[in-house]
Amino acid sequence: MKFRTRSIHVGNQRDLQTGAVVPPLYATSTFVQPAAGEFGEFDYSRTGNPTRKNLETTIASLESGTGALAFASGMAATHGAMMLLRSGDHVIAGTDIYGGTYRLLHKVCDQSGVTVSLADTTAIASLEKSLQPATKMIWLESPGNPLLSITDIQKCCQWAKSKNLLVAVDNTLATPVLTRPLELGADIVQHSATKYLGGHSDALGGLLVVRDSELLQRLHFLQNATGAVMSPWDAFLISRGIKTLELRMRQHCQNAAILAEFLDQHPRVQRVYYPGLDTHPQRSVAGQQMQGGFGGMLSFEVKGGFSQAKQVVDSTELFQLAVSLGAVESLIEHPASMSHASYDREDRLKYGINDSLIRLSVGIENIEDQQHDLSQALNR
Ligand SMILES: Cc1ncc(COP(=O)(O)O)c(C=O)c1O
């Protein structure tokens, strides 16, 4: 089956008892055992739940993995992967990553003795420079967040394999519609399912997908032992969202490409970050790695500084001022004070997240309405 057919049918088998086309939502914490010492497929919902399992089956298929695990949030999934590391281990993380991931690595994982270096994952030379004898994992996002940098995942994985490192890719922004990191050699794919997979700003969740079944078992052990699992309600909504993921992504990409060109020409805009623009430094890698579009996220710097950026984000009406991304409705935000406020200011400025930067999550509303809204806010 092709991608979109799988997104609708794999993990969404009809209910044999009632004939219901949509599998029921299993809101239960526990399951009756056949007898003492005997177990059925499910025994307790922290360990496994049928609604969660359906979603895990769907995403494993879409990401070309052998299995997946659904967590309470994207951060819980990232933390799940980080629990593979032990005291003394070292992680190389991209400089262009979600602020919460930066915070987890610098302010939580450090408490268990794991150290982190930030590197430009688009350049092997930068990875080489950060490599230490204790390095165990590379963590990257492509497109990066908020600067939309594109890492050549295959090249990065080839280098990492030669050093015996695990590669984990946060695939939240690309989604498996545009990029499937496991096919390019990555070991772990992570998602904030809160974003494009759910797609409607009404559910919170995270996912890990892997190729190796032993790694899956280890992660399941850690997840069950620590307990940050996705609720069946969220799993139900995210499974429903995934059925239209491909259609939505195509529209997100189409609208974002038009807005990127529009902003690029605008006299009040200093610079636009969008992988589909000819001026993007990794435009050719993006063209090869991203299938059928360059994503629905874009960032831009307005001329001036914080007060000019603030005026724009406070003036849009259709683009609502909120963190998060990837849903049908358009959002606007100011990374320095919102999604990336948890970066140390020094690191934020060093890695190009300056005060005049604005990030858009381009929704799937009519493009003319979106453009009109940005235009009135910029011209105010
Ligand atoms: C790229 C990326 N990864 C991870 C996360 C964390 O996900 P969650 O908010 O579901 O915990 C986010 C949240 O904004 C994100 O944008």
The ligand as a MOL file (V3000), in Angstrom:
LIG
                    3D

  0  0  0     0  0            999 V3000
M  V30 BEGIN CTAB
M  V30 COUNTS 16 16 0 0 0
M  V30 BEGIN ATOM
M  V30 1 C 10.4930 20.3250 16.9400 0
M  V30 2 C 9.8890 20.0370 18.2710 0
M  V30 3 N 10.2820 18.9560 18.9530 0
M  V30 4 C 9.7640 18.6570 20.1600 0
M  V30 5 C 8.8130 19.4620 20.7490 0
M  V30 6 C 8.2610 19.1030 22.0960 0
M  V30 7 O 7.0020 18.5280 21.9250 0
M  V30 8 P 5.8270 18.6240 23.0240 0
M  V30 9 O 5.4650 20.0770 23.1280 0
M  V30 10 O 4.7570 17.7690 22.4160 0
M  V30 11 O 6.3650 18.0910 24.2880 0
M  V30 12 C 8.3700 20.6010 20.0770 0
M  V30 13 C 7.3510 21.4700 20.7100 0
M  V30 14 O 7.1210 22.5810 20.3020 0
M  V30 15 C 8.9170 20.9030 18.8070 0
M  V30 16 O 8.5480 21.9840 18.1440 0
M  V30 END ATOM
M  V30 BEGIN BOND
M  V30 1 1 1 2
M  V30 2 1 2 3
M  V30 3 2 2 15
M  V30 4 2 3 4
M  V30 5 1 4 5
M  V30 6 1 5 6
M  V30 7 2 5 12
M  V30 8 1 6 7
M  V30 9 1 7 8
M  V30 10 2 8 9
M  V30 11 1 8 10
M  V30 12 1 8 11
M  V30 13 1 12 13
M  V30 14 1 12 15
M  V30 15 2 13 14
M  V30 16 1 15 16
M  V30 END BOND
M  V30 END CTAB
M  END
